[in-house]
Structures are given as C-alpha cells and as structure tokens.
Amino acid sequence: MDIDEMCNKLIDLQKNDDFLVRIIYGCVIASVVDKFK
C-alpha cells in the first residue's frame, strides 16, 4: 500500500478527530517529502 492510498483510507476514517487530523497532516507531509526524494 502506497502513501497516497494510506492517506485516502485515513481521510475516509476522519471524523474531526484531532489525532486523525495529525496523522493526516503527517501523511500529507510524508507524501510531499516522498515526491522530492
């Protein structure tokens, strides 16, 4: 499972939960970093 797929799954699960929001931001940052590798 790649980063984008993981992000989409997490976004589907999100229900304004701070913990999930943090995970999603981390996920977005990770995918951006991955693109610049």
C-alpha positions as CSV (number, residue, x, y, z in Angstrom):
1,M,0.0,0.0,0.0
2,D,1.5,3.3,-1.0
3,I,1.3,6.7,0.8
4,D,-1.5,8.1,-1.3
5,E,-3.6,5.0,-0.7
6,M,-3.0,5.2,3.0
7,C,-3.9,8.9,3.1
8,N,-7.2,8.2,1.3
9,K,-8.0,5.5,3.8
10,L,-7.2,7.8,6.8
11,I,-9.2,10.7,5.2
12,D,-12.2,8.3,4.9
13,L,-11.9,7.5,8.6
14,Q,-11.6,11.1,9.7
15,K,-14.4,12.4,11.9
16,N,-12.9,15.7,13.1
17,D,-10.7,13.7,15.5
18,D,-7.6,15.7,16.4
19,F,-5.4,12.5,16.5
20,L,-6.6,11.6,13.0
21,V,-6.1,15.1,11.8
22,R,-2.5,14.9,13.0
23,I,-2.0,11.6,11.3
24,I,-3.4,13.0,8.0
25,Y,-1.1,16.1,8.2
26,G,1.8,13.8,8.8
27,C,0.7,11.7,5.9
28,V,0.4,14.7,3.6
29,I,3.9,15.9,4.6
30,A,5.3,12.4,4.1
31,S,3.9,12.2,0.6
32,V,5.3,15.6,-0.2
33,V,8.7,14.6,1.1
34,D,8.5,11.4,-0.9
35,K,7.9,13.3,-4.1
36,F,11.1,15.4,-3.5
37,K,13.3,12.4,-2.9
